[in-house]
Amino acid sequence: MGDIELRLFVVMLGGRHARANTEVHDVVFAVGRDIRQTWPQLREQWFGEAAGLHLDSWMTVDGVEDWQVRLSQDPPAADAPTLFFVNLGGYVEGAFGEDHRYLLVVAADAAEAKRKALAQAQAQWIKPHRDALLEVDRCLPVGPIGGLHVQLRRGAHAGIRSQSDYIVIS
């Protein structure tokens, strides 16, 4: 069927949960023509209280490394590389809490994705590690857009555009 003219978004949601003392966050994946069009998908994926649900950050993904990221109704070939989302965590001397970096990498398998991501860990971190390693294709929501797959093609692209803002979507 071919490519669909939608964008892949990686979104950090924030909000409240009845059993949490502080604001909680989660990173989810959505597709749409723009970030506003993804709001119904984001609300559906949120596990906490609906009131106060907001976006803290999002990435608009056009490409990663040497690969264009496209969405298609066609599944990728069995031997195609995979787009992985990696949540890196580590500790900074004298700072309270765990610091995080969120990356997208292209790899043949999870072991390669972990190696590539850890190579980008912050130099000042004590005990860098990965908290989550997900194949993005398996995390795309199946919703009003149907089941779409990530297709990776070698070629020029606009990269990843990251934005941070507090936007209430509840």
C-alpha positions as CSV (number, residue, x, y, z in Angstrom):
1,M,0.0,0.0,0.0
2,G,2.9,2.3,0.5
3,D,3.9,5.2,2.8
4,I,1.3,7.2,4.8
5,E,1.8,11.0,5.1
6,L,1.8,11.0,8.8
7,R,4.6,11.7,11.3
8,L,5.9,9.6,14.1
9,F,5.9,11.4,17.5
10,V,7.6,10.3,20.7
11,V,5.8,12.0,23.5
12,M,6.6,12.5,27.2
13,L,3.3,12.7,29.1
14,G,3.0,14.0,32.6
15,G,0.2,13.9,35.1
16,R,-1.1,12.5,38.4
17,H,-1.7,9.0,39.6
18,A,-3.7,8.3,42.7
19,R,-0.9,6.3,44.4
20,A,2.0,8.7,43.5
21,N,3.3,11.6,45.7
22,T,4.7,13.5,42.7
23,E,3.9,14.0,39.1
24,V,4.5,10.9,37.1
25,H,5.7,10.6,33.5
26,D,5.6,8.1,30.6
27,V,6.9,8.1,27.1
28,V,4.5,6.9,24.4
29,F,4.3,6.8,20.6
30,A,1.7,8.3,18.4
31,V,1.2,9.2,14.7
32,G,-0.5,12.2,13.1
33,R,0.0,15.1,10.8
34,D,0.8,17.3,13.8
35,I,1.1,17.0,17.5
36,R,-2.4,18.2,18.2
37,Q,-3.9,15.4,16.0
38,T,-2.3,12.8,18.3
39,W,-4.1,14.0,21.5
40,P,-6.8,11.3,21.4
41,Q,-4.1,8.6,21.1
42,L,-2.2,10.1,23.9
43,R,-5.2,10.3,26.2
44,E,-6.0,6.7,25.4
45,Q,-2.4,5.6,26.4
46,W,-2.3,7.5,29.7
47,F,-2.5,5.3,32.8
48,G,-3.0,8.0,35.4
49,E,-5.8,10.5,36.2
50,A,-7.3,12.2,33.2
51,A,-7.5,15.6,34.9
52,G,-4.2,17.5,34.4
53,L,-2.8,15.2,31.7
54,H,-0.2,17.2,29.8
55,L,2.6,17.0,27.3
56,D,6.0,17.9,28.7
57,S,8.1,17.1,25.6
58,W,7.9,15.5,22.2
59,M,10.0,14.5,19.3
60,T,8.9,14.7,15.7
61,V,10.8,12.0,14.0
62,D,11.8,12.3,10.3
63,G,14.9,10.2,10.4
64,V,17.5,8.6,12.7
65,E,21.2,8.1,11.8
66,D,21.3,7.4,8.0
67,W,17.7,6.3,7.9
68,Q,14.5,8.0,6.9
69,V,11.6,7.1,9.2
70,R,8.4,6.5,7.3
71,L,5.0,5.0,8.2
72,S,3.4,2.4,6.1
73,Q,0.6,-0.1,6.1
74,D,3.2,-2.6,4.8
75,P,5.3,-4.4,7.5
76,P,9.0,-4.1,7.1
77,A,11.0,-7.0,5.6
78,A,12.1,-9.6,8.1
79,D,15.8,-8.7,7.7
80,A,15.2,-4.9,7.8
81,P,16.8,-2.9,10.6
82,T,14.6,-1.8,13.5
83,L,14.0,1.6,15.1
84,F,14.5,1.3,18.9
85,F,13.5,3.7,21.6
86,V,16.0,3.6,24.5
87,N,15.5,5.1,27.9
88,L,19.0,5.7,29.4
89,G,19.3,6.3,33.1
90,G,22.2,7.3,35.3
91,Y,23.2,9.2,38.4
92,V,25.0,12.5,38.7
93,E,27.3,12.9,41.7
94,G,25.6,15.0,44.4
95,A,22.2,15.2,42.7
96,F,19.0,13.6,44.1
97,G,17.3,11.2,41.7
98,E,18.0,9.5,38.5
99,D,18.8,11.5,35.3
100,H,17.4,10.2,32.0
101,R,18.1,10.6,28.3
102,Y,15.8,9.3,25.6
103,L,17.2,8.1,22.3
104,L,16.1,6.5,19.1
105,V,18.7,4.2,17.4
106,V,18.6,2.0,14.4
107,A,19.9,-1.5,15.0
108,A,19.6,-5.1,13.9
109,D,18.6,-6.3,17.4
110,A,18.2,-5.2,21.0
111,A,21.8,-6.0,21.9
112,E,23.1,-3.7,19.2
113,A,20.6,-1.0,20.2
114,K,21.8,-1.2,23.8
115,R,25.5,-0.9,22.8
116,K,24.8,2.1,20.6
117,A,22.7,3.8,23.2
118,L,25.2,3.2,26.1
119,A,27.9,4.7,23.9
120,Q,26.0,7.9,24.0
121,A,25.5,7.9,27.8
122,Q,26.4,11.1,29.6
123,A,30.1,11.2,30.6
124,Q,29.2,12.7,34.1
125,W,26.9,9.8,34.9
126,I,27.7,7.3,37.7
127,K,26.5,3.8,36.7
128,P,24.8,4.6,33.4
129,H,22.3,1.9,32.4
130,R,19.2,1.4,30.3
131,D,15.8,1.5,31.9
132,A,13.8,0.5,28.8
133,L,14.5,-0.8,25.4
134,L,11.6,-0.9,23.0
135,E,11.2,-1.6,19.3
136,V,9.2,1.5,18.2
137,D,7.3,-0.5,15.6
138,R,5.7,-2.6,18.4
139,C,4.7,0.5,20.4
140,L,2.8,2.4,17.8
141,P,-0.8,2.8,18.8
142,V,-3.5,1.0,16.9
143,G,-6.3,3.5,16.8
144,P,-8.2,5.7,14.4
145,I,-5.2,5.5,12.0
146,G,-5.1,1.7,11.9
147,G,-2.0,-0.4,12.4
148,L,0.9,1.3,10.8
149,H,4.5,0.1,10.6
150,V,7.8,2.0,10.8
151,Q,9.7,1.6,7.5
152,L,13.4,2.6,7.5
153,R,15.0,3.7,4.2
154,R,18.6,5.0,3.7
155,G,18.5,8.6,2.7
156,A,18.6,12.3,3.7
157,H,16.1,13.5,6.2
158,A,15.3,16.3,8.6
159,G,16.3,14.3,11.7
160,I,14.5,14.6,15.1
161,R,13.0,17.8,16.3
162,S,12.6,18.0,20.0
163,Q,10.3,20.4,21.8
164,S,9.5,20.9,25.4
165,D,6.4,22.8,26.7
166,Y,3.6,22.4,29.2
167,I,0.5,21.7,27.2
168,V,-2.6,20.4,29.0
169,I,-4.6,17.9,26.9
170,S,-7.1,16.5,29.4
